[in-house]
Amino acid sequence: MQGNYGRDSINFDIIELASGGMLKDLEQRVDEEGIYKKGFLLHKYIITDFGKVRGSDACIRYV
């Protein structure tokens, strides 16, 4: 993403999907390299079965 606004907007959407049960948090680590924001947590997510069903309902294709 170019710029903080776009990056943080996507981050907000991911947090909302996780809080709604569509994504599951698998792993966390501190961002020591500055991939996202140095010193902040990085999360790895996986789409849940519920997320796949809801995505399918919304006509989203997933692999």
C-alpha positions as CSV (number, residue, x, y, z in Angstrom):
1,M,0.0,0.0,0.0
2,Q,1.1,3.5,-0.7
3,G,0.8,5.7,2.3
4,N,-0.4,5.2,5.9
5,Y,-4.1,5.8,5.2
6,G,-4.5,3.0,2.7
7,R,-2.4,0.6,4.8
8,D,-4.3,1.4,8.0
9,S,-7.7,1.1,6.3
10,I,-6.8,-2.4,5.2
11,N,-5.6,-3.1,8.8
12,F,-9.0,-1.9,10.2
13,D,-10.9,-4.2,7.7
14,I,-8.9,-7.2,8.7
15,I,-9.5,-6.5,12.4
16,E,-13.2,-6.3,11.7
17,L,-13.2,-9.6,9.8
18,A,-11.4,-11.3,12.6
19,S,-13.7,-9.9,15.3
20,G,-16.7,-11.1,13.2
21,G,-15.3,-14.7,13.1
22,M,-14.4,-14.7,9.4
23,L,-10.7,-14.7,10.0
24,K,-8.7,-16.6,12.7
25,D,-5.5,-15.3,14.2
26,L,-2.8,-18.0,13.8
27,E,0.4,-16.3,14.9
28,Q,1.8,-13.0,16.2
29,R,5.3,-11.5,16.4
30,V,6.8,-8.1,16.9
31,D,7.7,-6.3,13.7
32,E,11.4,-5.8,14.2
33,E,12.2,-5.3,10.5
34,G,9.6,-2.5,9.9
35,I,7.5,-4.6,7.5
36,Y,4.3,-2.9,8.8
37,K,5.3,-0.6,11.6
38,K,8.5,-1.2,13.5
39,G,7.8,-2.3,17.1
40,F,4.1,-3.2,16.5
41,L,2.6,-6.7,16.3
42,L,2.3,-8.6,13.0
43,H,-0.5,-11.1,12.8
44,K,-1.0,-14.1,10.5
45,Y,-4.6,-14.9,9.7
46,I,-6.5,-17.7,8.1
47,I,-10.0,-17.6,6.7
48,T,-12.5,-19.6,8.8
49,D,-15.2,-21.9,7.4
50,F,-17.7,-19.2,8.4
51,G,-15.7,-16.7,6.5
52,K,-15.7,-18.9,3.4
53,V,-19.5,-19.3,3.6
54,R,-20.0,-15.6,4.1
55,G,-17.6,-14.8,1.3
56,S,-19.4,-17.3,-1.0
57,D,-22.7,-15.6,-0.1
58,A,-21.3,-12.3,-1.2
59,C,-20.1,-13.8,-4.5
60,I,-16.4,-13.7,-3.6
61,R,-14.3,-16.5,-5.0
62,Y,-11.4,-17.9,-2.9
63,V,-8.8,-20.6,-3.5
